[in-house]
Amino acid sequence: MATKLKFNSYPRVVQSLIDSAVMIKRSSTHIIRNTDQLLGTFFQPIMFLVLFAAVFGGAIEASLPAGVSYLNFLMAGIIVQTVAFGSTTTAIAVCNDLQKGIIDRFRSLPMSNIAVLNGHVISDLFRNSISTVVMILAGLVIGFRSSANVVDWLMIAGILLLFTFAISWLAAVVGVVAKSVESVQWLTFIIIFPLTFASSAFVPTEGMTPVLKAFAENQPITHVVEAVRALILGTPIENYGWLAVAWSLGILAVAIPLATYLYSRKSA
């Protein structure tokens, strides 16, 4: 009892952080113990990388700047695509918690409402980081080479972590509003699929129709991809760096309060 009283005497912010840490451990443990998720984390990004490089490489490489191989061009796009589609895990996990009644148990405890969402989002950050490292290592094996130095790689990591954090919070909103896991899958698909494929992730935008090109060049996936690609290839990053950060911060500014509000209403 004394321990419980001492715990409850913590400031609200500190207790919220403690609750979030517990939920992060819970969600990360699910990833480690779930064989299907582990297989997806390791093999799906490798499969996409090898297939896209093999299928599209010969057709697209001629349209790239001199000296740039399609594999080196592709790497940034595949990384961002994997991160974007990987956010589906957050949406499914949030929806599962709401549908299976575990939230009713959490509601009976003196814990922060946002802790459950924090747990799923941060563990998704952890899982996507593993996928990215695995993909880069696989790329090096099949011929990927980068001109990035240590500072460039740190900038790449920062941009990707911020974007992963933002897209995972957006996925959390989907997970809260969806009525079933099946609806989560098609909702995230209709959001993520157009953004990733109607972008510069896999092909240069120059060959697109005017309408599609205008959309592709003014949406977040393209800006994140181009920022990461410029750092990987050692080319000028131009405005893509700050645009990628601005998009990520803008998504966070909307998604975090919206997800928290909707979750609080649904779990009340």
PyMOL commands that set and color helices and strands:
alter all, ss='L'
color gray80, all
select helices_A, chain A and resi 2-8+12-33+35-63+70-86+88-100+102-107+114-142+150-177+181-197+205-207+210-216+220-233+240-266
alter helices_A, ss='H'
color red, helices_A
deselect
rebuild
show_as cartoon
